[in-house]
Amino acid sequence: MNILPFTRDLVLIGGGHTHALVLRSWGMNPLPGVRVTVINPGPTAPYSGMLPGFVAGHYTRDELDIDLVRLARFAGARIINGYATGINTSAQTVTVAGRPPIAYDVAAVDVGITSAMPDLPGFKSHAIPAKPLGAFASRWDAFRATARGPHVAIIGGGVAGAELAMAMAHALRDQNPHVKLIDRGTVLTALGYKARQKMLAALTALEIEIIEDAEVTEVFAEGLVLRDGRTIRSDFTTGAAGAKPHDWIAATGLKLHEGFINVDANLQSSAPEVFAVGDCAHLSHDPRPKAGVYAVREAPVLFDNLRAVLSGGDLRPYKPQRDYLKLISLGQKSALAEKFGTAREGALLWKWKDHIDRKFMDQFAELPQMQLPKLPRTVALEVQETLGDKPMCGGCGAKVGRATLQHVLADHFGDDAGEVQKGQVMSTDHLRAFTHDPVIMARIAAVHALGDIWAMGAKPQAATVSLILPRMHATLHERTLVEIMTTAADVMRTAGAKIIGGHTSIGDELTIGFTVTGTAKRPITLAGAKPGDRLIVTKPIGSGTVLAAEMAGKAAGADVIACLDLMAQDQAKASGILGKAHAMTDITGFGLAGHLRGICDASGVGATLDLGAIPVMAGAGALSDSGMRSTLFAANQVGAGPIEGPVFDLLFDPQTAGGLLAAIPAKGAEGILQQLQDAGYPAALIGEVTAGSVIKTCAK
């Protein structure tokens, strides 16, 4: 809950090293009143300093990556998983495909550099540039696992290319590798004489073939072609040359230097509200080569200057050092150090480099997380027990339990939607925010509300919106409403419905809800399941556990993004495919067991679940096994009633915008499952309906 209203938007474009450090500092010392957004294509940002060690096999992929989702949660920022494609400095907006424009009062750019290699004929289809690092790391991981007698070619004989060549040769040393380092000129010209000689000796020791004065003209599946007509065999081709700025920067209208954003001593661009750092920036006051050490040392200056411009304070200049220590990996656990023309090498230098790199990454490994508010010394009885031992979950994890609702609502408790008149159904639902991103919240809340209509086998018709917006400046209210309503209208329009009205109010936190109507010739209810029917689900379970873990800083960012993507998947096609179901519901707040209990009670039947067949979201099983649970978990255990046989906790995990659970005739069940999977749903057959009233399970 925000104590003070938001009045300014800060947008960090890119998850580079500088921005990662700024986010960490922001989490430790936020500026009240500022809403922070970070935009990055992926949940993680690889640390360039450890890339050669990763390629050589000294580090795992997890050790290489900074988890931006966890870091953003710590900083109280929303993270947008996507590529920035432009900045409109007049409107002060950032564009990301598939979203409304993202407004900023202050922005900073830290997107690094990209490669010109894909412009080489055949490169895009048959090779991978060393930057961006994430895509390269994934491709190398897959290749290394299957390589046998491999031929590898690295285009670009600078320090980065030589480091990669040695790392690859070391990683593949048991596979009799053939590694070639190719340069259109002379290799390693950026190094001093002593350092260059030591590097050449290290390359020779690893039997890396150096091919100089050789221009690559084409890449094909089995290798590459040089301008002089020679063909070089290669099973894995990469490029560590041709670094260039991202193309979209040219259209920003910012002052550029050779395509890089020109910044002054304060790291400000020609538009004072836009800062730029790292490799995408050119330090006009004191030019320096592209190196990670400068990006790291820009972080405290950027942090201070962002706070200053957002609060009306004074800026301070960045003063880059004259030279920096170059620590270069030599494949095995040995490194070369160079500074001011002096060069040394050895295992001790590797240990020093490893210590520096791990110390850098350790900053992001253990981050303080949300704590419960401190209670007054004297409180009413059972306040502590009611509050629980962790912050309340959002989404369906914040709902009231099934048993309580059943007791209070009695005869009015049951189907997902009510039949207003013959052929027309209506339902309402709303969600307490579980993410700082209004666009993601709006999309998932709309899909969630539509789920009740789809679960009845109905087609959505019309919707009204109910919003509670947190306190913020009127300008930010407008920006937030634009994002929510643009997204909601898109979801409803895609579903065949139209938003016809709504209501907004201001409260402590963001809540988004919809009342939806739909039409159906034969509404599918909870009643109607018959013994022998097969049970089918259209999505995996586990979102409540993943979201609870994300709030506690315990979930992997990639698992969180995958979870959000699953929640945002609509059920329109699935509802149509399951149109002949005998009974159907959507799996939401009560969890799989609770919603199955609803079908069994209404239909007067029992069920058997095959625990091993139930699909589970990535990461959810391990998190559940570690004791991670949503705040609604205990209530869902009660609401599900007795279950005979073994159980696992995710049966009681509340789902937000979960999949459909349908009882379908056994005949044709496999065909329906195939249709669902062909339509893109991770559906599964998980059990069958039985006579009696007991829910049983088979061992997982």
Number of C-alpha atoms within 10 A of each C-alpha: 8 12 9 12 16 20 18 21 21 21 25 28 24 24 27 28 28 27 27 25 24 23 28 19 17 20 20 13 10 16 15 14 18 21 21 25 23 23 25 23 18 20 24 23 21 22 19 20 21 23 26 24 25 23 27 26 19 17 14 13 16 12 17 23 20 24 22 27 28 29 25 24 22 24 22 20 25 20 27 25 17 17 16 21 15 18 25 15 16 9 10 17 19 21 17 20 11 8 14 18 19 20 23 24 16 22 27 23 26 24 28 24 19 21 19 18 24 18 10 12 15 16 22 14 11 19 25 22 24 26 21 17 16 20 13 18 20 11 13 17 15 10 14 18 9 8 15 14 13 19 19 23 26 27 27 26 27 19 20 18 25 31 24 27 31 28 26 29 26 20 20 23 14 10 14 13 21 21 25 24 24 27 23 17 14 15 22 21 12 10 18 15 14 13 22 18 14 16 24 15 12 19 22 13 10 21 15 22 15 19 17 15 13 17 17 22 15 15 23 18 15 14 19 24 17 17 13 10 9 11 15 17 20 23 20 22 24 24 27 24 22 14 18 17 20 17 13 12 20 16 11 16 14 20 16 18 13 11 18 23 29 23 26 19 17 20 28 25 25 15 16 14 18 24 26 28 29 26 25 21 29 25 26 16 15 14 10 15 10 16 14 18 17 21 21 19 18 25 22 15 19 26 18 16 22 25 19 15 15 18 14 9 12 10 18 14 14 21 15 18 11 8 10 13 12 18 20 23 31 28 26 19 19 18 25 22 19 19 15 11 11 12 20 14 19 14 14 13 19 22 14 14 23 20 12 13 16 15 11 16 17 13 13 19 13 12 19 10 14 14 10 11 9 6 10 6 5 6 9 6 8 9 10 11 8 8 13 12 11 15 16 17 22 21 28 29 30 19 19 14 22 22 17 13 14 14 10 10 10 10 8 10 13 18 20 22 25 19 17 12 9 11 13 21 24 24 21 21 19 20 25 20 21 22 21 19 17 24 22 24 25 27 26 28 28 31 26 33 23 33 31 31 33 34 32 30 29 28 23 27 20 21 26 16 21 19 21 17 19 19 20 20 13 11 13 19 16 12 17 19 17 17 20 22 18 16 23 27 18 17 22 21 15 13 21 14 20 20 19 9 11 13 10 13 12 14 13 13 13 21 25 25 22 26 20 27 26 27 22 18 11 14 23 26 23 25 19 19 29 22 19 17 22 25 27 26 29 25 24 22 31 31 34 32 31 32 29 24 22 21 22 20 22 17 23 21 22 17 20 23 17 17 22 20 12 22 23 22 18 24 25 21 16 25 24 16 16 26 21 16 24 19 28 36 28 29 29 27 27 32 32 28 24 27 25 27 25 23 27 26 16 16 19 18 21 22 28 20 23 17 17 12 13 21 18 16 18 19 20 26 18 13 19 19 12 9 9 22 26 29 24 24 24 14 19 26 22 16 23 23 13 13 16 11 12 11 17 13 17 25 22 29 33 34 28 31 31 31 30 24 26 29 30 26 20 14 11 11 18 14 10 19 22 15 17 22 15 11 13 13 22 17 25 20 22 18 23 22 27 21 13 12 15 20 22 19 18 15 12 12
